[in-house]
Amino acid sequence: MSDSVDVLIVSSSLPSIAHLGDAGADLSSAEAFILLPGERRTVATGVSIALPRNHVAFIVPRSGLAARHGITIVNSPGTVDAGYRGEISVTLLNTDSQNAFAVNVGDRIAQMVVLPFSTVNFVSVQRLPGSARGEAGFGSTGVSLASPIVKEA
């Protein structure tokens, strides 16, 4: 089994993978702009791809931009389906309440992770099988292992 997949690409510069074995390839901005505090902007990357069948690309934030500057992606992860052939754009959001953020052409603004997926067949049933979690939803596992949420009877 191969540990790589060929992705056809049209771009003036290829997405870069920083370290051998990294999952994400850095996408760069194809435009220069200033992102004001609280502002969002859809940014061109100049990258168009053709994914193999049963593969998807997820566009995710760069951790350094998020941690140091509050720059994230509004619809993270963005989904690029195998049939899409247009330019990949990234909707950035400046969550910093005070500082603007400058982006230059060529600055790394997001990461693209390409993954295989299984085709899904939805099967209608009257009832789902049970599980240990059941219907417990958001927050049901608590915050700390030392003090789990206890429901009173």
Buried (B, 14 or more C-beta within 10 A) or exposed (E): EEEEEEBEEEBEEEBEBEEEEEEBBBBBBBEEBEBEEEEBBEBEBBBBBBBEEEBBBBBBBBEEBBEEBBBBBEEBBBEBEBEBEEBBBBBBBBEBEEEEBEBEEEBBBBBBBBEEEEEEEEEEEEEEEEEEEEEEEEEEEEEEEEEEEEEEE
